[in-house]
Amino acid sequence: MKSIFLALALLATGAQAAEEADNSPCDSVEQDQQTLECATFNKTTAEQLLSDNLQGLLERLGTQYGSDMAQLADITAKVQNAQQLWQKQRDADCAIDTFPAKPGSKAYGIAQADCLARMSDERSEFLESIGQE
């Protein structure tokens, strides 16, 4: 009987530790500053995923076209060019998306971070879909 209670206690402790590890600034947003912190966290997370998916795409292309270095160089250059153009488009779109807010204000920071996160998530999904076998 004691072993059952010990096992349940260990499971509960492990679950609580897992919950604490998953905490983010978005868990209990009640104030503007917390909203900004949450938006910034989401932007950073989305940008990291985007970077990971871009790297994954380049690795997939390397695997698929590695035997033909000219073709690999061509497709890699196209991906990098497209990524640079997308970044310019993203920045222009987010400038429109945040327009009513005053640069430097919390509202602007929140709107900017939300826009960058949203667009990065969309681009990340697109990059992840390319070159899948």
C-alpha positions as CSV (number, residue, x, y, z in Angstrom):
1,M,0.0,0.0,0.0
2,K,2.8,2.4,0.9
3,S,4.4,1.7,-2.5
4,I,1.2,2.8,-4.3
5,F,1.1,6.1,-2.3
6,L,4.8,6.6,-3.0
7,A,4.3,6.0,-6.7
8,L,1.3,8.4,-6.8
9,A,3.3,11.1,-4.9
10,L,6.2,10.7,-7.4
11,L,3.8,11.0,-10.4
12,A,2.3,14.1,-8.9
13,T,5.7,15.7,-8.2
14,G,6.8,14.8,-11.8
15,A,3.7,16.4,-13.3
16,Q,4.1,19.5,-11.2
17,A,7.8,19.8,-12.3
18,A,6.7,19.3,-16.0
19,E,4.1,22.1,-15.6
20,E,6.7,24.4,-14.1
21,A,9.1,23.7,-17.0
22,D,6.4,24.6,-19.5
23,N,5.5,27.9,-17.8
24,S,5.7,30.9,-20.1
25,P,5.0,34.6,-19.7
26,C,1.7,33.9,-21.4
27,D,0.3,31.7,-18.6
28,S,-1.4,34.4,-16.6
29,V,-1.6,37.7,-18.5
30,E,-3.3,40.4,-16.5
31,Q,-1.4,43.7,-17.3
32,D,-0.1,45.5,-20.4
33,Q,3.5,44.7,-19.4
34,Q,2.6,41.0,-19.2
35,T,0.9,41.2,-22.5
36,L,4.1,42.7,-24.0
37,E,6.2,40.0,-22.4
38,C,3.9,37.3,-23.8
39,A,3.9,38.8,-27.3
40,T,7.7,39.0,-27.2
41,F,8.0,35.4,-26.0
42,N,5.7,34.3,-28.8
43,K,7.7,36.2,-31.4
44,T,11.0,34.7,-30.1
45,T,9.5,31.2,-30.1
46,A,8.1,31.6,-33.6
47,E,11.4,33.1,-35.0
48,Q,13.3,30.1,-33.5
49,L,11.0,27.6,-35.1
50,L,11.3,29.5,-38.4
51,S,15.1,29.3,-38.1
52,D,14.9,25.6,-37.3
53,N,12.6,24.9,-40.2
54,L,14.8,26.9,-42.6
55,Q,17.8,24.9,-41.5
56,G,15.7,21.7,-41.8
57,L,14.8,22.6,-45.4
58,L,18.4,23.3,-46.3
59,E,19.4,19.9,-44.8
60,R,16.6,18.2,-46.8
61,L,17.8,19.9,-50.0
62,G,21.3,18.8,-49.2
63,T,20.2,15.2,-48.9
64,Q,18.1,15.3,-52.0
65,Y,20.5,17.2,-54.3
66,G,23.8,16.6,-52.7
67,S,25.0,14.5,-55.5
68,D,24.6,17.4,-58.0
69,M,26.4,20.3,-56.4
70,A,25.4,22.7,-59.2
71,Q,21.7,21.9,-58.6
72,L,22.1,22.1,-54.9
73,A,23.8,25.5,-55.1
74,D,21.1,26.8,-57.4
75,I,18.2,25.7,-55.2
76,T,20.0,26.9,-52.0
77,A,20.5,30.3,-53.6
78,K,16.8,30.5,-54.5
79,V,15.7,29.6,-51.0
80,Q,18.0,32.2,-49.5
81,N,16.9,34.9,-51.9
82,A,13.2,34.0,-51.3
83,Q,13.8,34.2,-47.5
84,Q,15.4,37.6,-47.8
85,L,12.5,38.9,-50.0
86,W,10.0,37.4,-47.6
87,Q,11.7,39.2,-44.6
88,K,11.3,42.5,-46.5
89,Q,7.7,41.8,-47.2
90,R,7.1,40.7,-43.6
91,D,8.6,43.9,-42.3
92,A,6.5,46.0,-44.7
93,D,3.3,44.2,-43.8
94,C,4.0,44.5,-40.1
95,A,4.6,48.3,-40.6
96,I,1.1,48.5,-41.9
97,D,-0.3,46.2,-39.3
98,T,1.1,48.3,-36.4
99,F,0.4,51.7,-38.1
100,P,-2.1,53.1,-35.6
101,A,0.2,52.5,-32.6
102,K,2.9,55.0,-31.7
103,P,6.4,53.5,-32.1
104,G,8.0,53.0,-28.7
105,S,4.6,52.4,-27.0
106,K,3.6,49.1,-25.4
107,A,0.7,48.9,-27.9
108,Y,3.2,49.2,-30.7
109,G,5.6,46.6,-29.2
110,I,2.7,44.2,-28.7
111,A,1.3,44.7,-32.2
112,Q,4.8,44.4,-33.8
113,A,5.7,41.2,-31.8
114,D,2.2,39.7,-32.6
115,C,2.6,40.4,-36.3
116,L,6.2,39.0,-36.5
117,A,5.1,35.9,-34.6
118,R,2.1,35.3,-36.8
119,M,4.0,35.8,-40.1
120,S,6.9,33.7,-38.8
121,D,4.6,30.9,-38.0
122,E,3.0,31.0,-41.4
123,R,6.4,31.0,-43.1
124,S,7.7,28.3,-40.9
125,E,4.8,26.0,-42.0
126,F,5.5,26.8,-45.6
127,L,9.3,26.0,-45.3
128,E,8.5,22.8,-43.4
129,S,6.3,21.6,-46.3
130,I,9.0,22.0,-49.0
131,G,11.0,19.0,-50.0
132,Q,9.1,16.5,-47.9
133,E,9.2,13.0,-49.4
